[in-house]
Every structure is written in structure tokens, then in C-alpha cells.
Amino acid sequence: MVPDWLARITTARHAPALGGALLALAASGQAIAQAVALAGNQPVQNVAVVYALPLLAFALLSTVPLLTFRPAAAAVAVTAGNAASLASFGTATVAGIAAQLIAGYRLGRLDELRGPNARGFALAQPMAIGLAVPFGVLALTSHGSVAAVLLAWGAPAAAAAGIAVRARREARTRTAAGEALADTLTEHTVRGERARIARELHDVVAHHISMVAVQAETARLTTPRLPAAGAQRFAEIGDTARAGLTEMRRLLGVLREDAGATVADRHPQPGLPQLAELIDAAREASGAAARLIVSGPVAEFDPGVELAAYRIVQEALTNARRHAPGAAVDVEFRYDDNALHLRIRDNGPGPARSPAADGQAPAETPGGGHGLLGMRERALAVGGSLRTGAAAGGGFFVAADLPAKPEIA
């Protein structure tokens, strides 16, 4: 494995230019020394023409290409220079051997380089190993030398080292990306589950606690000849239920704050067939009139849409008992081919403050909990819409339009 310091040096911005210049200078000096040694006592003219000029050309060809910043072209040129020197004179410069190793390493990790010079070399890695073939052939011929054997083994080893570094860094990148994706999915799952728990607590548990409070208050006022102790007990039950609702609202506030964005329910349970039971229970709990009005051809809707409709009606009935005790409530369902139109209206005093100019009441009044917000979330979760506000002639209304099937974003 290539040390990190060497990997940083070879990938630095000016490393190829600086390295190529130093190697070219060293190779030139060694080529002249080799020419003198090979010429022996021959005339100076022969030394220059027969030995010095060819060796100097091969030395420059095996080092200067590193200055071009083109890894593939540089590797081919350096290989040609070293192979020609070995074939012609049976030797190569130390700088040329070093340049060959550097060029093979860069070519092995070419896909990791940046800029236009790294484009279009899908076969760079096999090419880096293939460039060692000439040195293997030379090592087996009469021109074989220590330099040829060294390059025959060193060139593919350098290319393999570059490939290994690239593969290791790509693995690190994929691992980091996978961990980030897993963390994101986990966070979204947790937030969605918290939002679902918050809605179920509000729609189911809070609904039943509210009924306990209403029934306790109703029993205290309607039971004939109720002893004072019994009335006190009923009052305490109502106070305890209301205190429980207050604490639950605080818990829901924490859950909603942590949950952030909400998601649609994945496991709907109640639906439109259970609405009659829900309205009967509300009528018995409050002692006030409650009617279910159905128009249009009754059809079976998507379970998610039916769940949303059930929860909206449930919350609207709870709000009516809480804010308009004794008021009559009409629940109207109107079916058509592509949508379910839901209207809930009571004849109570209406909202405590004026609705907004567009006919919609504020999502929540101060300290009013999460009832209207939860209804609106449920309608939006299945691709529908919800409006609330003061009803014409007095009272409060909730109007929801839900599609036959949830709209997929």
C-alpha cells in the first residue's frame, strides 16, 4: 500500500511539473555519464553522436512527459523512452525508472483525478498494467538487465498500488454516503412515527378523556336527588379528566415539535362504516341532538381516505362538545364519483373571535390544542382540503373535500 505522504505528493497540483523537471535533470546527467562509460576510448565525435545524443533523448523522453499533466499520454511516452533505452543500450536511468513507477501509479488511479485530462480513460487501469509488457519481453531477451527486470515487476506493482488507493477511497465515499442515507431514513422514520403517535393520542385517547369529562358534568347536572358528596365526586372526575387533557396537550406539543413534518397513516383502522356508532356515542355523551345525513351513491373509498374522514368527524364532535355544550350537530356526507364531501356544523355560539377574511378560522386559538390543525393535516395527507369557520346563521362548521384515493406526490 502506498504511504499517505506519497499519495499526497503525487496528487498535489504542481507535483507532476516539479517532479518531471527534477527527474529530467537527473536523467540528463546520468545519460551523459552512461554515454561516456559506454564509449570508452572512442573519439569525442562518436561519444556525442553514437551514445550521448540517443541516451539523452531517451532520458528526456522517459521523464519530461510527466510535465504534460496528461497521465495516459505521459505513461505511454515514459514507457517508450525506457523501453527504447533498454533495447538500444541495455540500460535505463534511475530517474527514468522512477518516472515509470510514478506514471503507472497515476494511471492506475486516473479516474480519481480532476479536470478534463481525466475524461475518456475507462481503460486506464488495464492500460497501466499492460505497459509493463515491453519490460517483461526485454527482461527475457538478450537485452535483459537489472533495470528491465525491475521495471517488469515494478511497473505493474505501481499501477496496482494506484488502483488500490482509488478503490479504498471510493469504498470510503460509498460507506459515508450509505451511513448518511441510513441516518436520514432513520430520522424520517422516527419523525413520522412521532407524528402518527401524536395524532392517535389526540384523536383516540383525548377523545375518550373528553367524553369522560362531558359525561361526568352531565351526570352531575342531570341526576335527580344526587347527594352533595356524589356531585362533588362527579366534579372531581371532570376536573381530573380536564387536567389529563391539559397534560396530554403538553405531551403532544413536544411530540409535534420533535416530529417536524407529518406523514400519512400507514395502518388505518376505523372507517366510514363506524361513523354511525361514533355519532351515537357522541349523542349519548352530550345529550344533544346529532344527525348523520348521507347523499349520493354510497361507495367504498380508499382506507386512508375513510380513516381521515372518520378522524375529522371524531375531532369535530369533540370540539362541539367542548366549546358548544348542548348544541345540535349535523354531520353530512355527500358522495360523488371522484370525491367525498364532508360537512359538520353545530348551532352553538360559533368561534370566539371573527374568522379570517377568507372564511377560514385560524388553525388554533391560543391554548386551544391541536384539534383543527390535526384535522387539516389529515385532509392534506390524503390530497384533500379542509375549511373551518363561522357558519351562516350561527354556529361553527368544518368542511372537508377528500379524493376517492390519496394523491401520490
Secondary structure, DSSP 8 states (H G I E B T S, - for coil): ---HHHHHHHTSTTHHHHHHHHHHHHHHHHHHHHHHHHHTTS-HHHIIIIIIHHHHHHHHHTTGGGGG--HHHHHHHHHHHHHHHHHHHS---HHHHHHHHHHHHHHHTGGG--SGGGTT-TTHHHHHHHTTHHHHHHHHSTT--HHHHHHHHHHHHHHHHHHHHHHHHHHHHHHHHHHHHHHHHHHHHHHHHHHHHHHHIIIIIHHHHHHHHHHHHHHHHHSTT--HHHHHHHHHHHHHHHHHHHHHHHHHHHHHHHH-S----SS----GGGHHHHHHHHHHHH-S-EEEEEES------HHHHHHHHHHHHHHHHHHHHHSTT--EEEEEEE-SSEEEEEEEE-SS--SS---TTS---S--TT-TTHHHHHHHHHHHTT-EEEEEE-TTSSEEEEEEEESS----
